[in-house]
Amino acid sequence: MRLLIAETDVVWKFALLILIGAGAGASLLVVRQQRLQAVHEMTEAAERMIEMERTLWRLRAEIASRVTPQDLEEGYASRQAMEPIPLEWCLPDGTPVTAADAMHGPLGMGGGGRGAGD
């Protein structure tokens, strides 16, 4: 009787070991499938991006073929005199901008803009 119980315990342990191995294998397959899906989606996104760039270049070429510099000059000349946009209009709160702020803005050497040294 004791030998039969010991053999039954070994069989259960072996069956449990097989189930754990199968579960680990299945989880590895799931991870592999997810990785393949991610690569596939990235490839599709890259292909869409390339197609959009091709469309953009086609549109640019079409615009360039239809518009000449003389057309642009005539169009601008027919309108009122153009002036640069004041920097105050570009700021969210509309506060005045000093020459120092303009020099140390996002494009200037300081790079910090207003309040960067505070």
C-alpha positions as CSV (number, residue, x, y, z in Angstrom):
1,M,0.0,0.0,0.0
2,R,2.8,2.4,0.9
3,L,4.5,1.8,-2.4
4,L,1.3,2.6,-4.3
5,I,1.0,5.9,-2.5
6,A,4.6,6.8,-3.2
7,E,4.2,6.1,-6.9
8,T,1.0,8.1,-7.0
9,D,2.8,11.1,-5.4
10,V,5.5,10.8,-8.1
11,V,3.0,10.7,-10.9
12,W,1.2,13.8,-9.5
13,K,4.5,15.6,-9.1
14,F,5.5,14.7,-12.7
15,A,2.1,15.8,-14.0
16,L,2.4,19.1,-12.2
17,L,5.9,19.5,-13.6
18,I,4.6,18.9,-17.1
19,L,1.7,21.4,-16.6
20,I,4.1,24.1,-15.3
21,G,6.4,23.5,-18.3
22,A,3.5,23.7,-20.7
23,G,2.3,27.0,-19.0
24,A,5.8,28.5,-19.3
25,G,6.0,27.5,-22.9
26,A,2.6,29.0,-23.6
27,S,3.5,32.2,-21.9
28,L,6.7,32.4,-24.0
29,L,4.7,31.9,-27.1
30,V,2.3,34.7,-26.1
31,V,5.3,37.1,-25.5
32,R,6.8,36.1,-28.9
33,Q,3.5,36.7,-30.6
34,Q,3.1,40.1,-28.9
35,R,6.7,41.1,-30.1
36,L,5.9,40.0,-33.6
37,Q,2.7,42.0,-33.5
38,A,4.5,45.1,-32.3
39,V,7.1,44.8,-35.1
40,H,4.3,44.4,-37.6
41,E,2.6,47.5,-36.4
42,M,5.8,49.5,-36.4
43,T,6.5,48.4,-40.0
44,E,3.0,49.4,-41.0
45,A,3.4,52.8,-39.4
46,A,6.8,53.3,-41.2
47,E,5.2,52.4,-44.5
48,R,2.3,54.9,-43.9
49,M,4.9,57.5,-43.0
50,I,6.8,56.9,-46.2
51,E,3.6,57.1,-48.3
52,M,2.7,60.3,-46.6
53,E,6.1,61.8,-47.3
54,R,5.7,60.7,-51.0
55,T,2.3,62.4,-51.1
56,L,3.8,65.5,-49.5
57,W,6.6,65.7,-52.0
58,R,4.1,65.2,-54.9
59,L,2.0,68.1,-53.5
60,R,5.1,70.3,-53.1
61,A,6.1,69.6,-56.7
62,E,2.6,70.4,-57.9
63,I,2.5,73.6,-56.0
64,A,6.0,74.6,-57.2
65,S,5.0,73.9,-60.8
66,R,1.8,76.1,-60.5
67,V,3.3,79.0,-58.6
68,T,6.2,81.1,-59.8
69,P,8.1,83.8,-57.8
70,Q,6.5,86.5,-59.9
71,D,3.1,85.2,-58.9
72,L,4.0,85.5,-55.3
73,E,5.4,89.0,-55.7
74,E,2.3,90.1,-57.5
75,G,0.1,88.6,-54.9
76,Y,1.9,90.2,-52.0
77,A,2.2,93.6,-53.8
78,S,-1.6,93.7,-54.4
79,R,-2.1,93.5,-50.6
80,Q,-1.3,96.0,-48.0
81,A,2.2,96.4,-46.7
82,M,3.3,93.5,-44.5
83,E,4.9,94.0,-41.1
84,P,6.4,91.4,-38.7
85,I,4.2,90.2,-36.0
86,P,5.0,91.8,-32.6
87,L,6.6,89.4,-30.1
88,E,3.9,90.2,-27.5
89,W,1.3,88.5,-29.7
90,C,3.3,85.3,-29.5
91,L,3.3,85.2,-25.7
92,P,0.4,83.5,-23.9
93,D,-0.2,86.3,-21.4
94,G,0.6,89.2,-23.8
95,T,3.2,90.8,-21.6
96,P,5.7,93.1,-23.2
97,V,9.0,91.7,-24.4
98,T,12.3,93.5,-23.9
99,A,15.3,93.3,-26.2
100,A,17.1,91.1,-23.5
101,D,14.1,88.7,-23.5
102,A,14.2,88.5,-27.3
103,M,18.0,87.7,-27.2
104,H,17.6,85.0,-24.6
105,G,14.4,83.5,-25.9
106,P,14.1,79.9,-27.2
107,L,16.1,80.7,-30.3
108,G,18.7,82.9,-28.7
109,M,21.9,81.9,-27.0
110,G,20.5,82.0,-23.5
111,G,17.8,79.5,-24.4
112,G,15.8,80.1,-21.3
113,G,13.4,82.8,-22.2
114,R,11.5,84.8,-19.5
115,G,11.9,83.5,-16.0
116,A,14.8,81.1,-16.8
117,G,17.1,82.7,-14.3
118,D,14.5,82.8,-11.5
